[in-house]
Amino acid sequence: MSRNSRHYVYISWSKVNMHFEQLDPDTVASARVATGVSATQGDYAKLAVVEHVLRSAPLGTVEHPGTDWFEGELSMQWGPLDTMSNSGMMVWFLGKRGDSVVGLAGSSDHIVGFQRGTGYWSYSSLPAIVKALHEHREIVVPSWGRDELSMGNVEDWRDPVGAALRDVAYITALARCPEQRVRFLAHVLYSRGGVPTGFDSDDGHTVTLATPLYVAL
């Protein structure tokens, strides 16, 4: 998919601007030449420069996300991540391929065409995402059904990373939204193999929780 043919549904301009401002002038000039954009082309030219620089280092994949930036093309369900405290303030993209589960989360403000008043808290931050995942699981997994899930032992739930990734796996399995084929570039927050889903008897999945720079159709 070429950059010019993308239909963006999510762009984190805060991430784009943060990374762009850290680039030295020579790097920016070189990236502009390589991508064919100019300083007069606005925000999307900044995105092209930042993406080009990020791609100068190896990117992770859906199956092997690594610990920094990764990309993928995946059928994903997406929509507002409803919680008890911040309904509609966060958006999620959830997808699964083979034994790999990917959950992308960030501020709904970054949905293209969406407008909301600015607040002090970033809903793309890790604490906000983990809190929302836990609250959403409490909503979507009925109390009468929790005993039937393979929730693991008490020690598992004392591990906040494991708990967050298991929330991603549970929510992905329970989600019932239409899927769309999307392409994304995202920053890894957590990734771990062997995470039990609670809905089958396998040895678990590789689950990645990340926050996207962009998601495009």
KEMI-682921 format. One line per field, with one value per residue (C-alpha): x, y, z; residue in one letter. Coordinates in steps of 0.02 Angstrom, whole numbers, plus 32768, in hexadecimal, padded with zeros to 4 digits. Example, Ala and Ser with C-alpha at 12.3 -4.5 7.8 and 13.67 -1.06 7.14 Angstrom:
BEGIN
x: (8267/82AC)
y: (7F1F/7FCB)
z: (8186/8165)
residu: (A/S)
//
This chain:
BEGIN
x: (8000/804E/8046/7FE1/7F58/7F37/7E91/7EC0/7E44/7EBA/7F53/7FA6/7FE0/8028/80A0/80C5/80F1/8155/81C4/81D3/820E/829B/82E3/837A/8369/83D9/8370/82D0/8318/8353/82AA/824E/82B6/829B/81DE/81C3/816F/8196/818D/80F5/8089/8052/802F/8029/80D7/8110/80C1/811D/81C3/81A8/8173/820A/8280/822C/823D/82F8/8303/82BC/8203/81AF/8120/807B/80CD/8170/8149/81E9/81F1/81E9/818A/812E/80BB/803A/7FA7/7F1B/7E5F/7E2F/7D91/7D92/7D2A/7D18/7D5D/7CCF/7D04/7CB2/7D11/7D38/7CB3/7CE3/7D84/7DF1/7DEE/7E2D/7E5E/7E61/7E9A/7EDC/7F43/7F71/7FB5/7FD7/7F5C/7F72/7F1A/7F37/7EF1/7EF6/7E94/7DF4/7E28/7EA0/7E15/7E18/7D86/7D60/7D62/7D61/7D97/7E4C/7E6D/7F0B/7F0D/7F4C/7EDE/7F6E/7FD8/7FFD/7FA9/7F09/7F08/7F25/7EA0/7E23/7E46/7E25/7D84/7D48/7D66/7CFB/7C70/7C7B/7C9A/7BFB/7C16/7BB7/7C32/7CD8/7CE5/7CD9/7D70/7E1E/7E58/7EFB/7F35/7F3E/7FF7/7FD4/7F64/7FE8/804B/8007/8055/8007/7F60/7F5E/7F8C/7F0B/7E89/7EB8/7EA3/7DFA/7DB5/7DEF/7D97/7CF6/7CF1/7C63/7C84/7C96/7D49/7DAA/7E51/7EC7/7F7E/7FD3/8075/8078/80E8/80F0/80BE/80BA/80D4/80DF/80CB/806A/7FD9/7F40/7EA1/7E29/7DBF/7E1F/7E98/7F33/7FD4/7FA9/7FCC/804C/7FED/8029/7FE2/8017/7FE6/7FE1/8033/7FB1/7F30/7EF8/7E82)
y: (8000/80A5/8139/819F/8119/810B/8137/8165/8142/8169/81DA/820C/82BB/82CE/823D/8280/832D/82EA/827F/8304/8389/8315/82FF/8363/83D0/8360/82C7/8325/8365/82B7/826A/82EE/82C6/820B/821C/82A6/831F/83D4/8444/849C/83FF/8406/837F/82EA/8317/8310/8264/8229/8267/8216/8171/8170/818C/8104/808C/80AC/802F/7F7E/7F78/7EEA/7E84/7E40/7D9A/7DE5/7E96/7EB4/7F3C/7FDF/8002/7F7F/7F7D/7F09/7EEF/7E97/7E81/7EDF/7F0B/7FBD/803C/8098/8040/8059/805F/808D/8131/816C/812F/8155/81B1/8121/80BF/800E/7FA3/7EE7/7E5D/7DAB/7D47/7C96/7C99/7D54/7DCF/7E8B/7F13/7FC9/8052/810F/81AF/81B8/826C/8222/81D6/8237/82B1/82A1/833C/834B/83CA/83BB/8372/835F/82A1/823E/81A9/8162/8150/80A5/80BF/80FC/806B/7FE5/802F/8037/7F84/7F45/7FA9/7F73/7EBC/7ED3/7F12/7E92/7DF5/7DD9/7DB0/7D0D/7CD5/7CFF/7C5C/7BFF/7C57/7C12/7CAA/7C60/7C60/7CF1/7D0C/7D2E/7DC0/7E0D/7E2B/7ECC/7EA8/7DFB/7E3F/7EC7/7E4D/7DD0/7E5B/7E7A/7DC0/7DB5/7E53/7E1A/7D73/7DC7/7E59/7E53/7EEA/7EE2/7EC6/7F33/7F10/7F96/7FC1/800D/804B/8045/8050/7FB4/7FCB/7F15/7E71/7DC2/7D0F/7C84/7CF1/7C83/7CBC/7C68/7C26/7B8F/7B0D/7B43/7B81/7C37/7CBE/7D45/7DE1/7E91/7F31/7FCC/807E/80AF/813B/811C/809F/80A1/803F)
z: (8000/7FCE/8042/7FC5/7FB7/8071/80BF/8171/81FC/828D/8298/833B/830F/83BE/8399/82EB/832E/83C1/8351/82C9/8344/837D/82CE/8298/81FB/8190/81B8/818F/80EA/80B9/80E5/8080/7FE7/7FFE/8014/7F95/800E/8035/80CE/8083/807D/8133/81B3/813D/80FF/81B5/81C5/8129/816F/821A/81CD/8158/81EB/8253/81C1/81BA/824A/823F/826D/82C9/8280/82C0/82E9/8329/8366/83C7/844A/83E7/8345/82DE/8249/8202/818E/81E8/81EF/828D/82EC/832B/8386/842C/84C5/8540/85F6/8699/86A7/85F5/857C/84C9/84F5/84B6/8414/83FA/8365/8387/8314/8313/8296/82C4/8375/8372/83C0/83A8/840B/83D9/8449/844E/8460/83FB/83D6/8356/82ED/824A/8247/8301/836F/842C/84AC/84E4/8590/85F5/85F3/855D/8536/84D0/856D/85B4/865F/860D/8591/8615/8687/85F8/85C2/8671/8681/85D5/8600/869B/8629/859C/8607/866C/8722/870D/8686/86D8/8736/8692/8649/865F/86BF/8700/87B4/882C/880D/8754/8782/87F2/8752/8704/865B/8654/868E/8608/857D/85B7/85B3/84FD/84D6/852E/84DD/8431/8448/8482/8407/838A/831B/825D/8223/81AA/8159/8199/8193/822C/8273/8331/83C9/8436/84EB/8522/84C4/8508/84CC/8521/855A/857A/8526/859E/850F/84D1/850F/84AF/84FD/84E2/8465/8443/8477/844E/8498/8438/8410/8357/82F8/8271/8237/8181/8112)
residu: (M/S/R/N/S/R/H/Y/V/Y/I/S/W/S/K/V/N/M/H/F/E/Q/L/D/P/D/T/V/A/S/A/R/V/A/T/G/V/S/A/T/Q/G/D/Y/A/K/L/A/V/V/E/H/V/L/R/S/A/P/L/G/T/V/E/H/P/G/T/D/W/F/E/G/E/L/S/M/Q/W/G/P/L/D/T/M/S/N/S/G/M/M/V/W/F/L/G/K/R/G/D/S/V/V/G/L/A/G/S/S/D/H/I/V/G/F/Q/R/G/T/G/Y/W/S/Y/S/S/L/P/A/I/V/K/A/L/H/E/H/R/E/I/V/V/P/S/W/G/R/D/E/L/S/M/G/N/V/E/D/W/R/D/P/V/G/A/A/L/R/D/V/A/Y/I/T/A/L/A/R/C/P/E/Q/R/V/R/F/L/A/H/V/L/Y/S/R/G/G/V/P/T/G/F/D/S/D/D/G/H/T/V/T/L/A/T/P/L/Y/V/A/L)
//
